[in-house]
Amino acid sequence: MNSFLIPALYGLSGLVGLAYEVLWVRMVTLQFGLSVFGVVITVAAFMTGLGLGALVLSDRTFRRPLRLLALLEVSAALFSALLPFLSPFEEHALWAGFSHPGALNWHLGLALVSFLLLTLPATALGAGFPLVLSLGQQVSGRLGVLYGINTLGAVLGALLPLILLPMFGWVHALQGIAALGAALGVGWWMLERFEGTPSPVQDDESTKPTGKSGRTESMLLLFYGILGMASLSLEVAWTRLFGLLFLRTEYVLALILASFLVGIGLGSLVATRWQSTLRRFRSAFPWMAAGGVLAGLAVLPVVAAWVEHPLGQTLTQALLLQGLILTLLTFPVTFVLGLWLPLLSEEQGSLRTGVKLYGVNSLGGALGALLTGFVWLPWLGTTGTLVWSAFLILGASLTWTRPWTMVQGGLMVCFVGLGAGLWTFPPTQKLLPETLAGSHDIYRYEDAVAMTQVVEQSDGQRILLTDLQRHDASSDPTAAFVQRNQGRLALLLQGHPQRVLFLGLGTGLSLAGSSAYPNVRREAVELSQGSIEAARLYFTPVDGPILSETELIQDDARHFMSSTENHYDVIVGDLYHPDLAGVGALLSLEQFGRVRDHLSAHGVFVQWLALNQFDPAALQVELRTFRRVFPDAYLFLDGMHLALVGFRQSWAGWSTVEAGQERLSSDQRVEATGGEGMMTWMGRYWGKIPDTPGPVQREWSPVIDFSLPRLKYTGGALEITLAALWHQRPSLEQAAQDLNLPESRRPEFAAAWHATQYLVQSWQDRMIGRDGEAERLVRLAFEANPRDRWVGYALADEVLAQLMRAPLPDAQKEAVLDKLALRFPWHVEVQRALWKIQRERHEFAEAEKTRLNLLNEAPLDREAGMTKNESFQ
């Protein structure tokens, strides 16, 4: 039997197996709608299959192992090739079987079915280990060598999807790997055909130990299983931790797996080559592994500060640099973990014991992944889970490095103290020292769904963070205005809403945009329990009582829209992060179809997109996808947010808006439009979505998911996207016709339309450095429509900046600020500047009025909330 072909083919088997795992994570992540659950279930199923496959065949001998290997590889390849076609049917069956709304019911059913489904092919892959060992009689130290080569092949398999996914998408990437797996099966079959079937390798019974120091085989298997549990707990927790700092989870998982397996593979090969030397230092290995985990946590703030800004000029460079960082942080741990299997197997003198060690380690790993996702992360947090895993590694591996010494006892005391100091997650300010300078954490909630934090800045404003780097919402007055507008537009266009659904909660401010409408039944779907609690506990001063008037449903938006029987007059899709794992499915053809099916006869759906999260190509994919479901779809531009508007039936246009506003009181009309008036909103109309050829975003054939992460490393994308939209806007006459505006209202509409036109053009000029032209356009926009708050913000910012630089007496500055505050009462910085001058001039009564006005617009403002005017002392 060719001694080169066996390791080569088994290395290729490792490549194929890990590529399967990374791509299966993508599938499960899509179904769960979030990342860590997908990682946990896939890793647990994969390790369970590897363990079961190895243990089932550990005591059996086969006459034709090569043929069985070929059959197993081809079976796994066939399963993977069919998976893209089977997954939608599986999902529909799950929706039928777990149709009751609610995240818990859905996730339990999905976890069980996905686990069982993926365990089957993984079992076939795991069975290859004992079969290949039976072929390796010509490979010196065959267990360690074959295990090491297979693991290093797996390193390439973990990285291969990083290339395939952006180039070909999930379906074709998986089918390509399946084709490679089928070719591998053919390779095993041809090896048997041309090389013959080797005689089975038998253990040398004379070399087996008998009761060494009480380390029976069963005890050894138990503690090696615990080591596997701790190892996979590390993998999952590291994926969560570095996913907070680096790129989307598919990329981080691939990098974690690669760095994890590099250490294990090299450790296995080194242990095979230098066993006698390593045995002299084995008492140090537990401390090296566990200490490496704690050392990585200790330097975490340094690493986080380093990666706060994009690493490298391209996504590829960033991945290489981040992979290097991950390897440096994890290699000392994984290298030691890789030493143990060859050392313990050789010590036991039995290949079958080695296979059993491999099997129980894999099963322990599956248990560790499940415990981490569903118990340890929610209870202990990410850093607590890592410290706990380090203790498990230390405790398990010390059982076969006894006897203990006084030195080890002292080390244990130091280790416990260091672990206690690293147990708590570092403050956000230390991890994002520039972005969140001067802030402090006031809330943290962590589970397998996400890590949710509320950070209070130095000025008292609060930011809702999801997974550290996602700024989901803020209490900042300008941000609050934007978030309320997300709710306002849809209700304004529908006219007479009775039942409203918000897909995504954030801080609850988008719900507050519906507060003008009496007797509206509101529902909001939010997957993250942390976001729900944060909105209730920390954003009520800004939201008002709206959350108490809303039915909050904890569920995945896709599952809810598939399971509910309700119909809604208005459905609002939140600003999602389309580059994150699983989120692109919320912007898919299938999800838009579910939403349409749950609109009432005169219902409207508004899906918001943040322009800075798209490049022109990805934006066109989304517009095309939306139009496939809503052929008569409209666009509105509110700041840098684009609203995709679709109706269940044809929309009557202005008459619907006007009739809806006539039902409201004067105060309610002001609130319904944010004080800007109906025509300002009509002036933000950006045309109908054109019918263009090209791909669309589908759940199981996504287009945008793997191209958008490149935006972080591409300068000028927003400028290009805005320019592309600029050329898409219809003429004034066409816009008035689309909105069915009567002739009597067209002059007012023309003013609002031109104001938006000037404002957007000023943004473009500002981006290319034409500040003077931008300022001129802002003034033209204000002359056209002084009620437009976007225009007001731009003009007030400009005047305030010039005023603060001007060498004028305080009395003159105060006079100008008085006029600005009267004209723009919602502009917080104008109010603050006026308040400061009034206090300096000892005008305490006026200062107190200004302070109260400031607090009315910014209830959480620390300076205004804490300062006591001298006149009232």
Residue, then its C-alpha position, 0 to 999 in steps of 0.5 A: m500500500n502506497s504510504f504517501l497516498i493514504p496521508a494525502l487522501y486523508g488530509l484532503s478528507g480533513l479539508v472537505g470535512l471542515a469546508y462542509e462544517v463552515l458551509w453548514v454553519r451558513m445554512v443553520t445560521l440562516q434558519f436561526g436568523l443569528s450567528v452563535f446558535g448556528v455555530v453551536i448547533t453545527v459544531a455540536a452535530f459535527m462533533t457528535g457525528l465524528g465521535l459516534g462514527a469513530l466509536v462505532l467502528s473502534d472495535r470492528t474489523f472490515r475486509r474492504p475498508l477502502r471501499l467503505l471509506a469511498l462509500l462514506e465520502v460519496s454519501a457525505a458529498l451527496f448529502s451536501a450537494l442536495l442540502p440546498f434543495l432539501s433545506p427549504f423543504e425542511e424549513h417549511a416543514l418546521w414552520a408547519g410543525f412549530s407554527h406557534p409564534g415565539a422564539l423558544n418553541w421555534h428554536l427548540g424545534l429547529a435545533l433538534v431537527s438541524f442537529l439530527l440532520l447534520t449528525l448523519p453525514a458527520t457520522a460518515l466522516g467520523a467513521g473514516f478515522p478508524l478505517v484509515l488507521s487500519l490502512g496505516q501500517q506503513v506510516s510510522g507513528r500512524l495515529g499521530v501522523l494521520y491525525g495531524i495531517n488530517t487536521l492540517g488539511a482541515v485548516l485549508g478546508a476552514l479557509l477555503p469558504l472565505i474564497l468560495l463564498p464571496m465568489f460563488g455564493w453558498v449554494h455553488a460553494l457547497q456543491g463545489i466542495a461536495a464535488l471535491g468530496a465525491a472525487l475523494g471517494v473515487g480516489w479511495w475506491m481507485l486506491e483499493r482497485f489498483e493497490g489492493t486491500p491491505s491486511p487489517v492492522q492489529d494492536d500488539e497486546s503485549t504493549k498494552p499497559t495494565g493498571k498504570s498508576g490507577r489510570t484505567e482506560s475508563m478514567l482516561l476516556l472520561f477526562y479526555g472527554i472533559l478536555g474535549m468539552a472544554s476545547l469546544s467550549l473555547e471554540v464557541a466562546w472564542t467565536r463569540l468574543f472575536g466576532l464582537l471585534f472582527l468581521r461577520t461570524e462566518y469569517v470569524l468561525a473560519l479563522i477560529l477553526a483554522s487557527f484552532l486546527v493549526g495548533i492541534g495539527l502541529g501539536s499532533l505531529v510534534a508529539t509523534r516525532w518527539q514523544s520521549t522528549l515531550r514526556r519530560f515536560r508533560s507536567a507543564f502542559p496543563w498550565m501552558a494551555a490554561g494559562g494561554v487562555l487567560a493570557g489571551l483575555a488579559v491582552l484583549p483590550v490591547v487587541a480590541a484597540w488595535v482593530e477598532h479601525p479597519l486592518g489593511q486596505t482590503l478585505t483579504q488583507a484584513l482577513l490575513l491580519q486578523g487570522l494572524i492575530l487569532t493564531l497568536l492568541t490561540f496557538p499556545v493553547t491549541f498546540v498543547l491540546g494537539l499533543w495529548l492524543p498521540l502521547l496518551s495513545e502511545e502510552q496506552g499502546s493501543l490504536r483502538t484506545g486512540v480511536k476511543l480517545y478521539g471518539v469521546n473527545s469529539l462527543g465531549g466537544a459536542l456537549g461542550a458546544l451545547l452547554t456553551g451556547f445554551v447554559w454557560l454563555p447566558w449564565l457566565g458571559t463570554t469571558g466567564t465561559l473562557v475562564w471556566s473552560a481554562f479551569l476545565i482544561l487544567g483540571a482534566s489534564l492534571t489528572w494524567t500528570r500527577p503527582w501534584t507538587m507544592v509548586q503546582g499548588g501555588l500555581m493553582v492559587c495564582f491561577v484562581g486569582l487571575g481567572a477571577g480578575l478576568w471573569t468580567f467582560p471588559p468595559t466597552q470604553k476599553l474595547l472601543p477607546e476612540t469610538l466610545a471615549g468617555s463613556h461607561d456601561i450601564y447595562r449588559y445582557e448576554d445570551a446565545v442570541a446576542m450581547t446587548q449593551v447600553v452605553e452612557q456617553s459623557d453627555g448623558q446620551r445612551i447608545l444601544l449596542t448589539d454585539l459591541q460594534r452594531h450601533d442599533a439606536s441612540s437617545d441623541p435628539t437627532a438620532a431620535f428624530v430619525q428613528r421616529n421618522q421610520g414609524r411616521l412615513a408608513l402611517l402617513l402614507q396609509g392614512h387610517p391605520q388600525r393595526v401596526l407591526f414593527l419588525g425590530l424594536g431597537t430603543g422603541l423610538s420607531l414605535a414612538g413615531s406612531s403615537a399621533y394616531p389614536n386607537v392604534r393596536r401596535e405590535a413589535v417583533e424583536l428576537s433579542q431579549g436584551s434589546i427588549e429589556a434595554a428599551r424598557l429600562y433605559f430609553t423610556p425617558v425618550d420613548g415616552p409611554i409607547l412601550s407600555e401601549t405595545e405588544l412586544i413579541q420575542d421571535d425571529a421576524r421570518h418565523f413570526m411572519s410565517s406563523t402568524e395569522n394576523h393581517y396589518d394595515v402597516i408593517v415597518g421593517d427596521l434598519y437591519h445590518p445586511d452584512l451580518a450572518g443571517v440578516g440578509a434573509l430579512l431582505s429576501l424575496e421570500q421574506f418580502g412575500r411573507v410580509r405582503d401576504h399579511l398586509s390588509a387590503h389597503g396595507v402598506f409595507v415600508q422597509w428601511l435601508a441605510l445607504n452607508q451599508f450598501d454599494p450601488a450593486a447591492l442596493q440595486v439587488e435589493l430594489r429589484t428584489f422588493r419590486r418583484v414582490f411589490p410591482d408598484a413600489y415607491l422610494f422615499l429618502d429621509g436623510m441617509h435612509l431609503a424607504l422602500v414602500g409597497f402596497r397590497q393594492s394600488w395606492a391612491g396617493w395624495s388623497t389618502v394622505e390628506a384624508g388620513q390627516e383630516r381625521l387627526s387633531s391639529d396637535q396630532r397632525v404636528e406629531a404625525t409629520g414631526g412638525e414638518g407638514m405633509m408636503t415636506w414628506m411628499g417632497r422626499y419622494w424619490g420615484k418608483i422602483p424601476d424594473t431592471p434585469g439582474p439577480v435578486q436576493r433569495e434566502w437560499s441563494p443570497v447575493i449581497d451577504f458576502s459582498l457587503p463586508r468589503l464596504k468597510y474597506t472601500g472608500g467613497a461607497l456612500e458617495i457613489t451610491l448617493a450619486a447613483l440614486w441622484h440619477q434615478r430621481p424622476s422629474l418634478e412633473q413625473a413625481a407630482q403625477d406619481l403622487n396624484l397631486p392636484e394642481s392646487r397643491r403642486p406649487e407647495f409640492a414643488a418647493a418641498w421637492h426642490a428643497t430635498q433636491y438641493l439638500v441631497q446635492s449639498w451632501q454630494d458637494r460636501m463629500i467631494g470638498r466643495d463646501g462653499e457650494a454645499e453651503r449655498l445649496v443649503r440656503l436655497a433649500f431653506e428658502a424653498n422649504p423652511r419646515d424641512r428639519w433636515v434642511g434646518y439641521a444643516l443650516a443651523d449647524e452652519v450658522l452656529a459654527q460660524l457664530m462661535r468662530a466670529p469675534l463678536p461680543d456676547a450680547q450680539k451672539e446671544a441675539v443671534l442665538d435667540k433667533l436661532a433657538l426660536r426658529f430651530p427649538w429642536h436643535v440641542e446645540v443651539q439651545r446649549a450655546l444660548w444657555k451657556i451665554q445666558r449663564e455667563r451674562h447672569e441672566f438666570a431666569e432666561a437661562e432656566k427657561t433655555r435649560l428646560n427647553l434643552l431638557n425637553e428635547a434631550p431628556l437624558d442630557r447630563e449637563a442640563g439635568m444636573t446643573k443648578n442655575e445660580s439664581f435658584q441657589 
